[in-house]
Amino acid sequence: MEIALALGGGGSRGYSHIGVIRRLEQEGYQIKAVAGTSAGGIIGCLYAAGYTPDEMEARFEKLDQTKLFGRSGNEGPSILGFSGATKLLDELLGTLTFENLRLPCAVVAVDINSAREVILNEGCVVDAVLASGAVPAVFPPQQIGEHQLVDGAVLDPVPVSVARSLAPGLPIVAVVLTPLLTQERDLLSLRFPTRIPTPIVERLFRFRLTQALNIYLQATDIGSRKLTELRLKLDQPEVIVRPDVVGIGLLDKVDVHKVVRMGEEAMDAVLPDLKQATSWSNRLRRKYFSVRQGSD
């Protein structure tokens, strides 16, 4: 049973992707391609590089999540930086290119100069992952070639169409980390990493600029949720998985095991839908190939 994955963005919520992948493997599904945005891009690329769900969970559980977002001197305009995240990704992925990965894989970013979605599926994997996760104002934009890139969720929060292009004809399992619009609003806010002393954080939040940024992020979150639903209606993945990650903020320090289990539980809830989707897909593929063979 072959499928492809579209993994959505969501910061610390992204650990739930690991649980989804684990349950898919346990149920015997073969993941033939993966596309990701932001946090989904990180997990997707690690999986395509050969990391198992167990290995990813163990590695992230040992990680000091408060050291990921320090700034280096040469980073562009942003509140936080990628120095710690870059070091981690270099350790995990090294100099791997997309051509070296064991599965077709792509991540999505947005070029702020051309206002267009950019699909990154060649060249350095680490550079692409950082670009896909560069939340505007929070993290610095990333320069790749002629493109100045920010978070792919600006235009494509869950890259279903990209996953479909990587694996034509296969059912797409889309993992969505934002609540439905009809659910209670869980607005994104800028929660500073806990390594910043509390008095400093409190002082930062008294600044009008910081308060304004929080309003901006909340408004952006509303738009992102609406965009997610519109893109899902347009791209029509065969199965949608929604881990119950409401209440987890973009940069929250979390219990990795707990968030991974959320992904497992969400996948369990839609396994009947996936079984039906893969059965229907297999019938269509058999019919297609039998017709082709008959015409040859």
C-alpha positions as CSV (number, residue, x, y, z in Angstrom):
1,M,0.0,0.0,0.0
2,E,1.8,3.1,-1.3
3,I,1.1,6.7,-0.3
4,A,2.6,10.1,-0.3
5,L,2.7,12.6,2.6
6,A,2.1,16.3,2.8
7,L,3.3,17.6,6.1
8,G,2.1,21.0,7.4
9,G,3.8,23.7,9.3
10,G,3.3,24.5,13.0
11,G,6.5,25.0,14.9
12,S,6.7,22.8,18.1
13,R,3.5,21.1,16.9
14,G,5.5,19.5,14.2
15,Y,6.8,16.6,16.4
16,S,3.3,15.1,15.9
17,H,4.4,14.3,12.3
18,I,6.7,11.6,13.8
19,G,3.8,9.8,15.3
20,V,1.8,9.9,12.1
21,I,4.7,8.4,10.2
22,R,5.2,5.7,12.9
23,R,1.6,4.5,12.7
24,L,1.7,4.5,8.9
25,E,4.7,2.2,8.9
26,Q,3.3,0.0,11.6
27,E,0.1,-0.5,9.5
28,G,2.2,-1.5,6.5
29,Y,2.0,1.6,4.4
30,Q,4.9,2.5,2.2
31,I,5.7,6.2,2.0
32,K,6.9,6.8,-1.5
33,A,7.3,10.6,-1.4
34,V,7.1,13.5,1.1
35,A,6.5,17.2,0.8
36,G,6.7,19.6,3.8
37,T,6.3,23.1,4.9
38,S,8.3,24.6,7.8
39,A,8.2,22.1,10.6
40,G,6.8,19.5,8.2
41,G,9.8,20.2,6.0
42,I,12.2,19.3,8.8
43,I,10.5,16.0,9.6
44,G,9.9,15.2,5.9
45,C,13.6,15.7,5.0
46,L,14.8,13.7,8.0
47,Y,12.6,10.8,7.0
48,A,13.6,11.0,3.4
49,A,17.3,11.0,4.6
50,G,16.7,7.7,6.3
51,Y,15.9,8.6,9.9
52,T,13.3,6.3,11.4
53,P,10.5,7.7,13.6
54,D,12.2,6.2,16.7
55,E,15.5,7.8,15.8
56,M,13.8,11.2,15.3
57,E,11.9,11.0,18.5
58,A,15.0,10.1,20.5
59,R,17.1,12.8,19.0
60,F,14.5,15.6,19.5
61,E,13.8,14.4,23.1
62,K,17.5,15.0,23.9
63,L,17.5,18.4,22.3
64,D,17.7,21.5,24.4
65,Q,14.8,23.3,22.7
66,T,15.8,26.6,24.3
67,K,19.0,26.8,22.3
68,L,17.6,26.6,18.8
69,F,16.9,30.3,18.2
70,G,20.0,32.3,19.0
71,R,21.1,34.9,16.5
72,S,24.5,35.1,14.7
73,G,26.0,38.3,13.6
74,N,25.3,37.9,9.9
75,E,21.6,37.1,10.0
76,G,19.0,39.3,8.4
77,P,16.2,41.3,10.1
78,S,14.3,39.3,12.7
79,I,13.6,38.9,16.4
80,L,15.1,35.5,16.7
81,G,17.8,33.6,14.7
82,F,18.7,30.3,13.3
83,S,22.1,29.7,14.7
84,G,21.1,26.8,17.0
85,A,18.8,25.3,14.4
86,T,21.5,25.5,11.7
87,K,23.9,23.6,14.0
88,L,21.3,20.9,14.7
89,L,20.5,20.5,11.0
90,D,24.1,20.4,10.0
91,E,24.6,17.5,12.6
92,L,21.6,15.6,11.3
93,L,21.8,16.2,7.5
94,G,25.3,17.5,6.9
95,T,25.9,18.3,3.2
96,L,23.1,16.1,1.9
97,T,21.4,17.3,-1.2
98,F,17.9,16.4,-2.4
99,E,19.5,14.2,-5.0
100,N,21.1,12.1,-2.1
101,L,17.8,11.4,-0.3
102,R,16.2,8.0,-0.5
103,L,12.8,9.3,-1.4
104,P,11.5,12.0,-3.6
105,C,11.2,15.0,-1.3
106,A,10.5,18.7,-1.5
107,V,9.9,21.7,0.8
108,V,8.0,24.8,0.2
109,A,9.0,28.4,0.7
110,V,7.8,31.8,-0.5
111,D,9.9,34.4,-2.4
112,I,9.0,37.8,-0.9
113,N,10.4,39.6,-3.9
114,S,8.2,37.9,-6.5
115,A,5.4,36.9,-4.1
116,R,5.5,33.4,-5.5
117,E,5.7,29.9,-4.0
118,V,9.1,28.3,-4.5
119,I,9.4,24.5,-4.5
120,L,12.8,23.4,-3.2
121,N,13.8,19.9,-4.4
122,E,17.4,20.3,-5.4
123,G,20.6,21.5,-3.8
124,C,21.4,21.7,-0.1
125,V,18.7,20.2,2.1
126,V,19.7,22.3,5.2
127,D,19.4,25.6,3.3
128,A,16.0,24.6,2.0
129,V,14.6,23.6,5.4
130,L,15.7,26.8,7.0
131,A,14.1,28.8,4.2
132,S,10.8,26.9,4.5
133,G,10.7,27.7,8.3
134,A,11.6,31.4,8.2
135,V,8.5,32.8,9.8
136,P,8.4,36.5,8.7
137,A,9.6,38.9,11.4
138,V,10.3,36.1,13.8
139,F,13.2,34.4,11.8
140,P,15.5,35.9,9.2
141,P,14.7,35.4,5.5
142,Q,17.0,33.1,3.7
143,Q,18.8,33.8,0.4
144,I,18.9,30.9,-2.1
145,G,20.1,31.9,-5.5
146,E,18.0,34.9,-6.6
147,H,15.3,34.2,-4.1
148,Q,14.8,35.8,-0.7
149,L,12.7,33.1,1.0
150,V,10.4,33.0,4.0
151,D,8.1,30.4,5.5
152,G,6.2,28.3,3.0
153,A,3.0,28.6,5.1
154,V,2.6,32.1,3.8
155,L,1.1,30.6,0.6
156,D,1.0,26.8,1.1
157,P,0.5,25.7,4.7
158,V,0.1,22.0,3.7
159,P,1.8,21.2,0.4
160,V,-0.7,18.6,-1.0
161,S,-0.2,19.6,-4.7
162,V,3.6,19.3,-4.3
163,A,3.3,15.8,-2.8
164,R,1.0,14.8,-5.6
165,S,3.5,16.1,-8.2
166,L,6.2,13.9,-6.5
167,A,4.1,10.8,-6.6
168,P,1.3,11.0,-9.3
169,G,-1.5,8.6,-8.8
170,L,-0.8,7.8,-5.1
171,P,-3.2,8.8,-2.3
172,I,-2.0,11.8,-0.4
173,V,-2.1,11.8,3.4
174,A,-2.2,15.5,4.5
175,V,-1.1,16.3,8.1
176,V,-2.7,19.6,9.3
177,L,-1.5,21.2,12.5
178,T,-4.0,24.1,12.6
179,P,-7.5,23.7,14.0
180,L,-10.6,24.0,11.9
181,L,-12.0,27.4,11.6
182,T,-15.2,26.2,13.4
183,Q,-13.1,25.2,16.4
184,E,-12.3,27.5,19.3
185,R,-9.6,30.0,18.1
186,D,-6.1,29.2,19.2
187,L,-4.3,32.3,18.2
188,L,-0.6,32.1,17.6
189,S,1.5,34.4,19.9
190,L,5.2,35.0,20.2
191,R,6.3,33.1,23.2
192,F,10.0,33.7,23.8
193,P,12.3,30.7,24.4
194,T,12.6,30.0,28.1
195,R,16.4,30.6,28.0
196,I,15.6,34.3,28.1
197,P,15.3,35.4,31.7
198,T,11.7,36.1,32.8
199,P,12.3,39.8,33.8
200,I,13.7,40.5,30.3
201,V,10.7,38.7,28.7
202,E,8.3,40.8,30.8
203,R,10.1,44.0,29.8
204,L,10.0,43.0,26.1
205,F,6.3,42.5,26.3
206,R,5.8,46.0,27.7
207,F,7.2,47.4,24.5
208,R,4.6,48.6,22.0
209,L,6.6,47.0,19.2
210,T,6.4,43.6,20.8
211,Q,2.7,44.0,21.5
212,A,2.2,45.1,17.9
213,L,4.1,42.0,16.7
214,N,1.8,39.8,18.7
215,I,-1.3,41.4,17.1
216,Y,0.3,40.9,13.7
217,L,1.0,37.2,14.4
218,Q,-2.5,36.7,15.7
219,A,-4.0,38.2,12.6
220,T,-1.6,36.2,10.4
221,D,-2.7,33.0,12.2
222,I,-6.4,33.7,11.3
223,G,-5.5,34.2,7.7
224,S,-3.3,31.1,7.7
225,R,-6.1,29.0,9.0
226,K,-8.5,30.3,6.4
227,L,-5.9,29.7,3.7
228,T,-5.3,26.2,4.9
229,E,-8.9,25.3,4.5
230,L,-9.1,26.9,1.1
231,R,-6.1,25.0,-0.1
232,L,-7.3,21.7,1.3
233,K,-10.6,22.2,-0.6
234,L,-8.7,23.0,-3.8
235,D,-6.1,20.3,-3.6
236,Q,-8.3,17.6,-2.1
237,P,-6.0,15.2,-0.3
238,E,-7.4,11.7,0.1
239,V,-7.0,11.7,3.8
240,I,-6.6,14.6,6.3
241,V,-4.9,14.0,9.7
242,R,-5.4,16.6,12.4
243,P,-3.4,16.0,15.6
244,D,-4.9,17.6,18.7
245,V,-2.2,20.1,19.1
246,V,-4.4,23.1,20.1
247,G,-2.6,25.1,22.8
248,I,0.9,24.5,21.6
249,G,2.6,27.7,20.6
250,L,5.1,28.2,17.7
251,L,8.2,28.1,19.9
252,D,6.9,26.3,23.0
253,K,9.2,23.9,24.8
254,V,7.2,20.7,24.8
255,D,7.2,17.1,25.9
256,V,8.3,15.5,22.6
257,H,7.0,12.1,23.5
258,K,3.6,13.6,24.3
259,V,3.3,15.5,21.0
260,V,4.5,12.4,19.1
261,R,1.6,10.4,20.7
262,M,-0.8,13.1,19.5
263,G,0.2,12.3,16.0
264,E,-0.2,8.5,16.6
265,E,-3.7,9.0,18.0
266,A,-4.8,11.3,15.2
267,M,-3.6,8.7,12.6
268,D,-5.4,5.9,14.4
269,A,-8.6,7.9,14.1
270,V,-8.5,8.1,10.2
271,L,-7.0,4.7,9.4
272,P,-10.4,3.5,8.1
273,D,-10.5,6.4,5.7
274,L,-7.0,5.7,4.6
275,K,-7.8,2.0,4.0
276,Q,-10.7,3.0,1.8
277,A,-8.7,5.6,-0.1
278,T,-5.8,3.2,-0.8
279,S,-8.2,0.4,-1.8
280,W,-10.0,2.8,-4.3
281,S,-6.6,4.1,-5.6
282,N,-5.3,0.5,-6.2
283,R,-8.4,-0.4,-8.1
284,L,-8.0,2.7,-10.3
285,R,-4.4,2.0,-11.0
286,R,-5.0,-1.7,-11.9
287,K,-7.7,-0.6,-14.3
288,Y,-5.5,2.1,-15.8
289,F,-2.6,-0.3,-16.4
290,S,-4.8,-3.1,-17.7
291,V,-6.2,-0.6,-20.3
292,R,-2.8,0.5,-21.3
293,Q,-1.5,-3.0,-21.7
294,G,-4.5,-3.9,-23.8
295,S,-3.8,-1.0,-26.1
296,D,-0.2,-1.9,-26.6
